[in-house]
Amino acid sequence: MLLIQAFDHVMKRLPPKSLSPRLVLVGDGPARAHLEAVCKEKSIDAIFEGHLSGVDLAEAYASADVFA
């Protein structure tokens, strides 16, 4: 939840027409439905990848600019 709040905070302070960061969440668990609802409420176009492993997980980590 803190990560979504921080992302929302940053997005609201970006200058107009700047590059638009994407929030990608990898993993699956009991909080996913709540986090998806929070993103929808805040109009955050987050990508929920779900559970990844092996090469798919390695590629997700390697393509991230920020890992939290």
Phi and psi in radians as a Rosetta constraint file:
Dihedral C 1 N 2 CA 2 C 2 CIRCULARHARMONIC -1.067 0.35
Dihedral N 2 CA 2 C 2 N 3 CIRCULARHARMONIC -0.696 0.35
Dihedral C 2 N 3 CA 3 C 3 CIRCULARHARMONIC -1.102 0.35
Dihedral N 3 CA 3 C 3 N 4 CIRCULARHARMONIC -0.721 0.35
Dihedral C 3 N 4 CA 4 C 4 CIRCULARHARMONIC -1.148 0.35
Dihedral N 4 CA 4 C 4 N 5 CIRCULARHARMONIC -0.726 0.35
Dihedral C 4 N 5 CA 5 C 5 CIRCULARHARMONIC -1.095 0.35
Dihedral N 5 CA 5 C 5 N 6 CIRCULARHARMONIC -0.740 0.35
Dihedral C 5 N 6 CA 6 C 6 CIRCULARHARMONIC -1.138 0.35
Dihedral N 6 CA 6 C 6 N 7 CIRCULARHARMONIC -0.738 0.35
Dihedral C 6 N 7 CA 7 C 7 CIRCULARHARMONIC -1.075 0.35
Dihedral N 7 CA 7 C 7 N 8 CIRCULARHARMONIC -0.782 0.35
Dihedral C 7 N 8 CA 8 C 8 CIRCULARHARMONIC -1.054 0.35
Dihedral N 8 CA 8 C 8 N 9 CIRCULARHARMONIC -0.723 0.35
Dihedral C 8 N 9 CA 9 C 9 CIRCULARHARMONIC -1.072 0.35
Dihedral N 9 CA 9 C 9 N 10 CIRCULARHARMONIC -0.802 0.35
Dihedral C 9 N 10 CA 10 C 10 CIRCULARHARMONIC -1.136 0.35
Dihedral N 10 CA 10 C 10 N 11 CIRCULARHARMONIC -0.786 0.35
Dihedral C 10 N 11 CA 11 C 11 CIRCULARHARMONIC -1.048 0.35
Dihedral N 11 CA 11 C 11 N 12 CIRCULARHARMONIC -0.645 0.35
Dihedral C 11 N 12 CA 12 C 12 CIRCULARHARMONIC -1.257 0.35
Dihedral N 12 CA 12 C 12 N 13 CIRCULARHARMONIC -0.275 0.35
Dihedral C 12 N 13 CA 13 C 13 CIRCULARHARMONIC -1.855 0.35
Dihedral N 13 CA 13 C 13 N 14 CIRCULARHARMONIC -0.011 0.35
Dihedral C 13 N 14 CA 14 C 14 CIRCULARHARMONIC -1.264 0.35
Dihedral N 14 CA 14 C 14 N 15 CIRCULARHARMONIC 2.486 0.35
Dihedral C 14 N 15 CA 15 C 15 CIRCULARHARMONIC -1.139 0.35
Dihedral N 15 CA 15 C 15 N 16 CIRCULARHARMONIC 2.656 0.35
Dihedral C 15 N 16 CA 16 C 16 CIRCULARHARMONIC -0.995 0.35
Dihedral N 16 CA 16 C 16 N 17 CIRCULARHARMONIC 2.562 0.35
Dihedral C 16 N 17 CA 17 C 17 CIRCULARHARMONIC 1.111 0.35
Dihedral N 17 CA 17 C 17 N 18 CIRCULARHARMONIC 0.312 0.35
Dihedral C 17 N 18 CA 18 C 18 CIRCULARHARMONIC -1.451 0.35
Dihedral N 18 CA 18 C 18 N 19 CIRCULARHARMONIC 2.961 0.35
Dihedral C 18 N 19 CA 19 C 19 CIRCULARHARMONIC -1.046 0.35
Dihedral N 19 CA 19 C 19 N 20 CIRCULARHARMONIC 2.547 0.35
Dihedral C 19 N 20 CA 20 C 20 CIRCULARHARMONIC -1.842 0.35
Dihedral N 20 CA 20 C 20 N 21 CIRCULARHARMONIC 1.905 0.35
Dihedral C 20 N 21 CA 21 C 21 CIRCULARHARMONIC -1.116 0.35
Dihedral N 21 CA 21 C 21 N 22 CIRCULARHARMONIC 2.737 0.35
Dihedral C 21 N 22 CA 22 C 22 CIRCULARHARMONIC -2.068 0.35
Dihedral N 22 CA 22 C 22 N 23 CIRCULARHARMONIC 2.422 0.35
Dihedral C 22 N 23 CA 23 C 23 CIRCULARHARMONIC -1.713 0.35
Dihedral N 23 CA 23 C 23 N 24 CIRCULARHARMONIC 2.054 0.35
Dihedral C 23 N 24 CA 24 C 24 CIRCULARHARMONIC -2.089 0.35
Dihedral N 24 CA 24 C 24 N 25 CIRCULARHARMONIC 2.154 0.35
Dihedral C 24 N 25 CA 25 C 25 CIRCULARHARMONIC -1.942 0.35
Dihedral N 25 CA 25 C 25 N 26 CIRCULARHARMONIC 2.196 0.35
Dihedral C 25 N 26 CA 26 C 26 CIRCULARHARMONIC -1.914 0.35
Dihedral N 26 CA 26 C 26 N 27 CIRCULARHARMONIC 2.289 0.35
Dihedral C 26 N 27 CA 27 C 27 CIRCULARHARMONIC 2.203 0.35
Dihedral N 27 CA 27 C 27 N 28 CIRCULARHARMONIC 2.936 0.35
Dihedral C 27 N 28 CA 28 C 28 CIRCULARHARMONIC -2.565 0.35
Dihedral N 28 CA 28 C 28 N 29 CIRCULARHARMONIC 2.455 0.35
Dihedral C 28 N 29 CA 29 C 29 CIRCULARHARMONIC -3.062 0.35
Dihedral N 29 CA 29 C 29 N 30 CIRCULARHARMONIC -3.004 0.35
Dihedral C 29 N 30 CA 30 C 30 CIRCULARHARMONIC -1.161 0.35
Dihedral N 30 CA 30 C 30 N 31 CIRCULARHARMONIC -0.338 0.35
Dihedral C 30 N 31 CA 31 C 31 CIRCULARHARMONIC -1.561 0.35
Dihedral N 31 CA 31 C 31 N 32 CIRCULARHARMONIC -0.102 0.35
Dihedral C 31 N 32 CA 32 C 32 CIRCULARHARMONIC -1.008 0.35
Dihedral N 32 CA 32 C 32 N 33 CIRCULARHARMONIC -0.839 0.35
Dihedral C 32 N 33 CA 33 C 33 CIRCULARHARMONIC -1.050 0.35
Dihedral N 33 CA 33 C 33 N 34 CIRCULARHARMONIC -0.705 0.35
Dihedral C 33 N 34 CA 34 C 34 CIRCULARHARMONIC -1.161 0.35
Dihedral N 34 CA 34 C 34 N 35 CIRCULARHARMONIC -0.756 0.35
Dihedral C 34 N 35 CA 35 C 35 CIRCULARHARMONIC -1.134 0.35
Dihedral N 35 CA 35 C 35 N 36 CIRCULARHARMONIC -0.680 0.35
Dihedral C 35 N 36 CA 36 C 36 CIRCULARHARMONIC -1.096 0.35
Dihedral N 36 CA 36 C 36 N 37 CIRCULARHARMONIC -0.708 0.35
Dihedral C 36 N 37 CA 37 C 37 CIRCULARHARMONIC -1.142 0.35
Dihedral N 37 CA 37 C 37 N 38 CIRCULARHARMONIC -0.707 0.35
Dihedral C 37 N 38 CA 38 C 38 CIRCULARHARMONIC -1.107 0.35
Dihedral N 38 CA 38 C 38 N 39 CIRCULARHARMONIC -0.780 0.35
Dihedral C 38 N 39 CA 39 C 39 CIRCULARHARMONIC -1.086 0.35
Dihedral N 39 CA 39 C 39 N 40 CIRCULARHARMONIC -0.724 0.35
Dihedral C 39 N 40 CA 40 C 40 CIRCULARHARMONIC -1.113 0.35
Dihedral N 40 CA 40 C 40 N 41 CIRCULARHARMONIC -0.755 0.35
Dihedral C 40 N 41 CA 41 C 41 CIRCULARHARMONIC -1.064 0.35
Dihedral N 41 CA 41 C 41 N 42 CIRCULARHARMONIC -0.672 0.35
Dihedral C 41 N 42 CA 42 C 42 CIRCULARHARMONIC -1.585 0.35
Dihedral N 42 CA 42 C 42 N 43 CIRCULARHARMONIC 0.082 0.35
Dihedral C 42 N 43 CA 43 C 43 CIRCULARHARMONIC 0.997 0.35
Dihedral N 43 CA 43 C 43 N 44 CIRCULARHARMONIC 0.695 0.35
Dihedral C 43 N 44 CA 44 C 44 CIRCULARHARMONIC -1.652 0.35
Dihedral N 44 CA 44 C 44 N 45 CIRCULARHARMONIC 2.099 0.35
Dihedral C 44 N 45 CA 45 C 45 CIRCULARHARMONIC -1.454 0.35
Dihedral N 45 CA 45 C 45 N 46 CIRCULARHARMONIC 1.232 0.35
Dihedral C 45 N 46 CA 46 C 46 CIRCULARHARMONIC -1.468 0.35
Dihedral N 46 CA 46 C 46 N 47 CIRCULARHARMONIC 2.626 0.35
Dihedral C 46 N 47 CA 47 C 47 CIRCULARHARMONIC -1.856 0.35
Dihedral N 47 CA 47 C 47 N 48 CIRCULARHARMONIC 2.156 0.35
Dihedral C 47 N 48 CA 48 C 48 CIRCULARHARMONIC -1.839 0.35
Dihedral N 48 CA 48 C 48 N 49 CIRCULARHARMONIC 1.800 0.35
Dihedral C 48 N 49 CA 49 C 49 CIRCULARHARMONIC -1.345 0.35
Dihedral N 49 CA 49 C 49 N 50 CIRCULARHARMONIC -0.405 0.35
Dihedral C 49 N 50 CA 50 C 50 CIRCULARHARMONIC 1.388 0.35
Dihedral N 50 CA 50 C 50 N 51 CIRCULARHARMONIC -2.853 0.35
Dihedral C 50 N 51 CA 51 C 51 CIRCULARHARMONIC -1.264 0.35
Dihedral N 51 CA 51 C 51 N 52 CIRCULARHARMONIC 2.249 0.35
Dihedral C 51 N 52 CA 52 C 52 CIRCULARHARMONIC -2.207 0.35
Dihedral N 52 CA 52 C 52 N 53 CIRCULARHARMONIC 2.676 0.35
Dihedral C 52 N 53 CA 53 C 53 CIRCULARHARMONIC -2.608 0.35
Dihedral N 53 CA 53 C 53 N 54 CIRCULARHARMONIC 2.950 0.35
Dihedral C 53 N 54 CA 54 C 54 CIRCULARHARMONIC 1.023 0.35
Dihedral N 54 CA 54 C 54 N 55 CIRCULARHARMONIC -2.342 0.35
Dihedral C 54 N 55 CA 55 C 55 CIRCULARHARMONIC -1.090 0.35
Dihedral N 55 CA 55 C 55 N 56 CIRCULARHARMONIC -0.681 0.35
Dihedral C 55 N 56 CA 56 C 56 CIRCULARHARMONIC -1.075 0.35
Dihedral N 56 CA 56 C 56 N 57 CIRCULARHARMONIC -0.739 0.35
Dihedral C 56 N 57 CA 57 C 57 CIRCULARHARMONIC -1.175 0.35
Dihedral N 57 CA 57 C 57 N 58 CIRCULARHARMONIC -0.748 0.35
Dihedral C 57 N 58 CA 58 C 58 CIRCULARHARMONIC -1.063 0.35
Dihedral N 58 CA 58 C 58 N 59 CIRCULARHARMONIC -0.719 0.35
Dihedral C 58 N 59 CA 59 C 59 CIRCULARHARMONIC -1.164 0.35
Dihedral N 59 CA 59 C 59 N 60 CIRCULARHARMONIC -0.654 0.35
Dihedral C 59 N 60 CA 60 C 60 CIRCULARHARMONIC -1.105 0.35
Dihedral N 60 CA 60 C 60 N 61 CIRCULARHARMONIC -0.800 0.35
Dihedral C 60 N 61 CA 61 C 61 CIRCULARHARMONIC -1.104 0.35
Dihedral N 61 CA 61 C 61 N 62 CIRCULARHARMONIC -0.768 0.35
Dihedral C 61 N 62 CA 62 C 62 CIRCULARHARMONIC -1.177 0.35
Dihedral N 62 CA 62 C 62 N 63 CIRCULARHARMONIC -0.485 0.35
Dihedral C 62 N 63 CA 63 C 63 CIRCULARHARMONIC -1.551 0.35
Dihedral N 63 CA 63 C 63 N 64 CIRCULARHARMONIC -0.094 0.35
Dihedral C 63 N 64 CA 64 C 64 CIRCULARHARMONIC -1.375 0.35
Dihedral N 64 CA 64 C 64 N 65 CIRCULARHARMONIC 2.459 0.35
Dihedral C 64 N 65 CA 65 C 65 CIRCULARHARMONIC -1.539 0.35
Dihedral N 65 CA 65 C 65 N 66 CIRCULARHARMONIC -0.512 0.35
Dihedral C 65 N 66 CA 66 C 66 CIRCULARHARMONIC -2.322 0.35
Dihedral N 66 CA 66 C 66 N 67 CIRCULARHARMONIC 2.321 0.35
Dihedral C 66 N 67 CA 67 C 67 CIRCULARHARMONIC -2.078 0.35
Dihedral N 67 CA 67 C 67 N 68 CIRCULARHARMONIC 2.134 0.35
